[in-house]
């Protein structure tokens, strides 16, 4: 258990290093954003304020200069770069409000520039899309992988091999566009990317998610089933399998009770990392093609609009989720593999 404690202690260290590097690279840009915010605030408070309409321009300029100096001092922009870097890093790590430059919220407190709220309102939709797809994929891939491993070279094995080659070879965005053209525009079974979705209505969200979930499941199942088949085939050559067969253990019991138990750690790792990596990146291409209201679309919007605060928060949350997932996997390994517990 000591190694689990050690890994838990490495999480804040890794977070600090990652965030520090990001902030160090973006501090000049953040300073420019803050200075631009100061200029907007001064213009709003003095130059466009009807209260000062009759004040001479010379007086307005003096007031603006004084207000600018006060705001720069209040925001700490007059401090050395390393002090500002530490301040930005601490603010990000402690979830203190950091305001977006362009983007705003749509559901939670609509119109708010709080970058954390902007990211928070998108997370459930990405989790819903990719978790549902992953559950369906594994529900199909595990039985298919078992059947393929049980009879290598059989019909199911060849079918899965062909399916996986097709999934890997075809550009994903092209497959998604074909699915949209067939099911949304020709058969009109599912809504297209332009469908006006009420993102606060679970039924509307589920209807909108049907086509992307179907597409992700179809393009992922073959690859995942082939990986599971490869894992199981390696295990089926182990000595303990030969021993169990020599004892007369039925093949079905051997697969489900012994082989799957040994294969559980790599399969669980593959499933969890696939889900989390899809969530943290929002699978940018997936959400872009289907115009899905998730983290992938948010990444794209933040990059296009040069909204550095949102990119920083997205990267921080993504890193945090990934590290937590790796730690959870370490715990699951100790449960699934007795050898790790003894170590």
Beta strands, then each sheet from edge to edge (+ up, - down):
end
